[in-house]
């Protein structure tokens, strides 16, 4: 049975993780342990590094389980 894809949002970036695709290489937790820590319940915390650092690490995921989308921080200034 397929597991649900997980979504982790922070200012400027949203990281998604698909547990069905992850090959458990551990590259994310070794590369950026402040953000990726499987001991935490919310194991991806993108707010603990810069958007660039998170995006670079997500790109290194060998399986494609991790993906990210950037948010336009200039949008929505009214209100
Ligand atoms: S880098 Fe990608 S494949 Fe490796 S453990 Fe992290 S999410 Fe899974």
Boltz pocket constraint, residues with backbone or C-beta under 6 A from the ligand:
constraints:
  - pocket:
      binder: B
      contacts: [[A, 21], [A, 22], [A, 23], [A, 24], [A, 25], [A, 26], [A, 27], [A, 28], [A, 29], [A, 60], [A, 61], [A, 62], [A, 63], [A, 64], [A, 65], [A, 66]]
      max_distance: 6.0
